[in-house]
Amino acid sequence: MEDMLLEKKPAMMFCSFDIYKADNSPVKERRRSVNKPGHNGIVHELSSPDGINLGYYNVTSTVPGKVIIENTNPFIQLTYTISGNKSYEVNNGKQRLSSFKKKEYNYLFLTKEHVHLNWQPGERLEIFELGISPELMLDYLPQEHPFYALLHKSIERNEPTPMSKSNLFLQTESNNILYKMINCPLDGRYKQLYIKSKVGELLSIELDAFEQSFTTSRGRDEKPGALRSVDVERMHHARDIIASNLQSPCSLIDLAHQVGTNDAYLKRHFKEVFGTTVFGYLHLIKMNQAKELLESGVSITVVTNLIGYKHVSHFNRAFKKHFGIGPGKIRK
């Protein structure tokens, strides 16, 4: 998001964004610290002439945050919330477009207008915003995908639209790709090629997940054995148990019993609800907690023990595989 947190007025900030702003140089990149009254953190942005703009924002606020973004051209925003909560408003802040909790993502079609991004104080907001030009997105989208017709309709009507009615759970694979993109060690044309290839990889995973979610939601009422609301609540209960027992996770069978079901049912329907396995979710939570601890200055040895690893070398390998960089670089 170009020029994020550039100018501050009481309780709000302003910036502008143009998906076509990148010139013919392979990749433009910018890193900076945020030190504004009530807001502290880091910003890392990169843009490619392919119609790709990736922003990583990690900000802690003691007052409510609001950024009013002036979009100079329509584009698709792939928006990911790693931690914290955020919401988007359009129509001069009068209409809620979408809101996100921790570990949620969605695709938004944004028009040439002002978009309001809001977040709450007292928590760390860590987000990725991946902007893609409509032309590039339509090149990636299969014509039979549910998003294809919806995107065309949104473009024709010039209407801001979430591509999915409900947000999806951020999968481990997508999480890994985003961190690898922002931490890519390559330069020049090689970096441009890498970023574009990773966008393709990300879309292949997520468009499939969106299509499955769309098909499931359309057919749920007539499908025998479809998940009931009580079963969805069981899966959310299982997720909460996992998140609160990182150091000593229970077995799959014990977890299933705690939420009133069996392990086979838990495995199948946990993935249906959250888009990842029980163990995939556990790994994702561990890695993100490790990153938060490292950023706060906790030593690698202590972090290793806190998230349940017996050996530092095993933790180092897992962390680097997940984020694309070693834990030592996070603490620098």
N, C-alpha and C positions, 0 to 999 in steps of 0.2 A: 504494500500500500504506500505509494510514493508520498513522501513528505509527511508521514504519520507523525503526530505530536509536534508539528512545526511551530504553531503559534497558539498561545493560550489566552483565553479570556475567562472571566469568572465561570467556573464549573464546566467549561467546555473548551475543546480545541478544534482546529480546522485544518484540513489538508485537501489536496487535489490528487486525482488519479487518472491516468490515461494508459490503457492497455497497449496502445500503439506508440508510446513515447520512446521506446528503445530505438537507437539508431542502428547502423550497420555493424557496430562493434559486436563481437560474439556474445559476451555477457557483461552487463554492468552490475557492480556489486557495491553495497554500502553497509557498513556496520557503525553503530553509534550507541552511546549510553543515553538513557532518559533520566534527567535530573530536573524535574519540574515540581513545584509545590504540590505535595500530596501524591506524587507519582515517581517511582524509581524503577529502573530496569534496563533492558537491552533491546535493540532492534537490529535485525539483520535482513536485508532485502537484496534480491537479485532479479534482473530482468533480461529477457532474451528477445532478439528480433523475430523469433518464431511466433510471437504473440503469447508469451508466457511471462508471468511475474509472480515470484514467490516471496512472501514476507513471513518472518518469524518474529513474534512479539512476546516478550516475557516481562511483565510489568506487575509490580506490587503497589497498590493504591490505598491510601488512608482516607480518601474522599471519593465520592461517586465519579466515575469516568464517563466522559462523552466526547466522541470525535465525530464531527460533521464532515463527511467526505463528499467532495464534488467530483462526480464521475463525468469526464468529458466525452466518453464514448461507451456504448453498451458493451457488456462482457459477461462471462460466466465466472462466478466466484465459487471455488471449492473451499469451503470453510470448515476448519477443524478446531475443536476445543480440547486441548490436552488437560488443562485444569482451569477451574473457575467457571463462571457463568457469564454469558453475554447475550445481547439481543440486538436486532436490526430493525430500524423503523424507516418508513418512506413517507411520501406525501407530507413533507415538512415536519416529520416527527409525529404525525397524527395517526399513522397506521402501522401496527406491528407486523413486520414481514416474517420474522422467524426468531426463535430464541434457542439457546444451546446450553446444555449442562456439560459437566465433565465427561470426556470420552465420547462425545457425539460429533457427527458431521452431516453435512448436506451440501447440495449444489444449488446455488442461487443465480437466477438470471437478473442482472442489475442494469437499469436503463441509465440514460444520460440525465441524471438528476442528483439531488443531495440525498445521501443515505446517512442515517444516524446510527452509530455504533455505541452501545451503552454497556457498562459493567459496574459491578458493585464493589465497595471498599471492603477491606478486611480480609481479602483473599488474593492469592497470586493468580493472575490471568496469564496463561501460556497458550498461545494460539498459532496456527499456521493459516495463512490466507493465500490460496493459489489462484491467481487470475489467468483465464484463458480466453483468447479472442473467439467470437462466435464462429468465425470461419474455421479455425483449427478444431474447435469442439465438434462441429458438424462433420469434419473429416474423420474424426475418431469414432463418432457415433454410428452404429449400424442402423440402417433405415427402419428395421423392424423393432428396434428398442423403444420402449414406452416413452423415453425422454425425447426421441427424435421429433415426433409430432408436437409434443408439448413445447419444446424449444422453438420450433418454427412458429407456432401459434403465439408464443410470448414475444418473439421478435416482431412479428407482423402487428401485434397490438401495442407494442412498446410498453409492456406491462411487467413490472417486477414480479418474479415468481419463484417460489421454492420448487425445485424439480421433484421432490418427494414430499408428500403430505406430512410424513413423520421422519424425524432424524434417525440415522442409523448409528449403531455402536461402532466406534473406531477400532478396526481390526489391527492385530499385531503387525501384519504384513504392511498395511498402509502406514502405520506409525513408523515402522523402520524405514520405509522409502522416503518419507518426508524428512527425517533427520539425515539420511544419507545425501539427499539433494542439497540441503542447506550446508552440509559439512563436506561437500565434494572437494577433493584436493587438487583437481585438474584446473587448467587454465585455458583461456582462449577458445578456439573452435572445439577442442576436445571437451571442454566444460559444457559448451552449448549442446553438443551431441549427447553428452551424458544426461543433462537436464531433460532434454526432449525425450530421450529413451525412458527415463524414469517416470515422466508424465504418462507415457503410453502404458507402462507397467502398472502404474497406480490406477489408471482408468480401466484397464482390463480386469483388475480385481474388483473395483468398486461398482462398475457398471453391471457386472454379473450379480453382485450382491443386491443392487437396487432392483434389478429385473426379478430376482427371486423373491424379494420382499413385495414387489408390486403384484406378482403372480399369486403369492400366498395370500395377500390381503384381499384380492379380488375373489379368490376361491374359498376363503375361509368359512363363509357361512354355509356353503353346500358341501364342504369336505367332511366326511365322517372322521372323528378322532382329531379334529383341529384343536389347537390350543384354546382352552377356556381362560377367562380372565384370572381365575384362581390359580391356574397353572403358570401363567405369566408372572403372577405375584410370587409363586414358589421360586421361579428362576431368579427374580430380583432379590429374594431373600438369600438364595445360594450365593449370588454375587456379593452381597453385603458380608456374608460369613467369610468368604475368601479374602476380601479386602481387610478384614479386621483380624486375620490370623496368618499374616505373612511369614512370621518367624517359625511357626509350628502349624503348617497347613494340615488339615485332616485328610483322611483318605477319601477317595471318590464315594465309596460305599457309606462311610460315616456322614459325609456331606449330604448324600441323597436321603439318608434316614432323618437327618436334622430338618430337612424341608418336607418330609412326608412323602417320599417317592422312592424309586429304585435307581440303581446306578445307570442302567441302560436308558431309562426315560430321561434322567438328568442329562446324560451326555448328548442325547439326540436333541432335546428341546432347549438346552442351554445355548447350543450353537444356533438354533433357529432364532432365538430371541436376540442374542448378542453378536452373532456373526463370527464367533470364535469358540474354541473348545474351552473347557474348564481350566485345563493346564495352560492354554494359550493366554487366557485372561490373567491367570496367576502370574505368569511370566511378565506380561505387560505391566501389571501393577507394580511388581518388584522393580523392574527397570526404571519406571518413572519415579518411584519413591527414591531409588538410589540416586538418580539424577538430581532430585530436589535436595537430598542430604549433601551431596557433593557440592552443589552450588552454594549451600549455606556454610561450607567450610569444614564439614565433617571429614575425617580422614578415610582413605580407601579401606584400611583395615577394619575400622569401626563399621563402615557401611556394609562391608562384606558380611560381618556377623549379624548386623541388624536385619538384613533382608534374607537371612537363612542360608548363606553359602558357607561351606566349611573351609574352602581354600581361596585365597586371594587370586591365584592364577585362574581358577575356574570362573570367578566373578569377572575378572578382566576380559576374558574371552567372550563371555556372554554379553557384557556391556558393549564391547566393540562391535560384535555381530549385530546387536540391536540398533545402536545409534550411528555406527560407522566411524566412531572415534573412541579412543581409550578413555577410561575414567580420569586418568592423570591430566588430560587436556581440559576437562571440565573444571578442575580445581584451580587452573592457572589464571 
